[in-house]
């Protein structure tokens, strides 16, 4: 396999450079790409925050974090001191309040752009996106080669998303804007494209004639923790469904693009979003379930309910009048109204404090029309293609095979496994590693375009509005379970069941 190319000389400017996202994800990702020799020798990482740190303080802070986490990522017991020190020398810190008029501390560090690409990574509150972009432009940091990366959430509804897009778009052209969804950087998600369009086996079967239904699950065993205050203004539909789950649905349902490039894939994803059957009025009541976790057991450990975590984040104790109507779980039934998918339901669900931390896409094919094996019973289990996004990335095809031995034909379910870790051997890069390199190389394929974001909000917003208008409150579910019982009824109503076989692929 040919080595990946080294990036062009670049400055990665991280606004919110001392925050949780920067320290846990962005800097480790850049560090690991540097270890693999993919960062240009002159590349710099400039953290911007209000913390008052100087370069030495910041390098010490990052050094401590990397020494704690890097062995887990690299698989090595000890760090390579020379390469570790070389990465730390790339780091700089600038203390800046973006609301101030004086940005000289940042412009002095950056100097003239010359031949360097500048990437503005906005690991900050979305309310600051416009201010950061206009401030950077006013102080000469932006040119035609500059790129900006926007973290979710991009708005809380269509109007707020449009307002953010307008502010950022007043400074940057659309092809300079990278709206990141880290789920699209996962190996299994990208392998879905190769699985479909690089193998003649699946694509002829990828339609309503052969597929019974599709399930997309993103389950988390953790609660909201220290994000409770933010989460209470968001909820599971805004936080997960409108972006992550709909993006996964698009990749499952899209038509083959003319080529894999920045616009071909995004054009086809947009068509899927525009083809989603609207959920409004009675459809929302029938085809969606909201839930909120209460206290329970996760991995044998007692955990508090959402109301308690929310109250503790606000330095209080839960009281009935403080009850929140924010959902921590959503299950819904969606349909893609086009020729390929007409009549095929897509079941989406996501939630916190569930039994397992697991994300997967299940494509269930239609059963054989008639069983010729009486010993097996009337119904042979249908084939299922399971794509595991986390924690053990891989693909499993559930088939029926003959059990070995004499005594006649005894059909038996048997999976064919593709474990990425076992097959390819190497460490699987984190999603942020790939996405950051794509930004530096100017490849927008795995990022969302403005029209995608707004099409997703046009579909999701009526669901939120109907919940509010009909006072559809979240149903309680015990932490450590599979969500509200209404979620099971949602899919069982159609004669189907959620896939709960969380066996390891690897």
Protein Blocks (a to p, Z undefined) as FASTA:
>chain_A
ZZdddddddddddehilbmklmmmmmmmmmmmmmnopacfkbccddddfkopafklmmmm
mmmmmmmmmmmmnopabdcfklmmmmmmmpccddddfkbmblklmmmmnopnklaccddd
dfbdfklmmmmmmmmmmnopacfkbccdddddedjbfklmmmmmmmmmmmpcfklpccdd
fklmpmklmmmmmmmmmcfklmmmncfklmmbdcdddddfbdfkjmlmmmmmnojmlmmm
mmmmmmmmmmmmpccdfbdcfklmmmmmmmmmmmpccdehjlmmmmgccdddddddeehi
acddfklmmmmmnopacdfklpcfbdfbdcdddddddfklgoiacdddddehifbdcddd
dddddddfbdcbfknojbdcdddddddfbfbgcdddddddddedehijadddddddddfk
lmnopacddfklmmmmmmmnopaklpccfklmmmmmmmmmmmmmmmmmnopacddddehi
abjfklmmmmmmnopacdfbfccfZZ
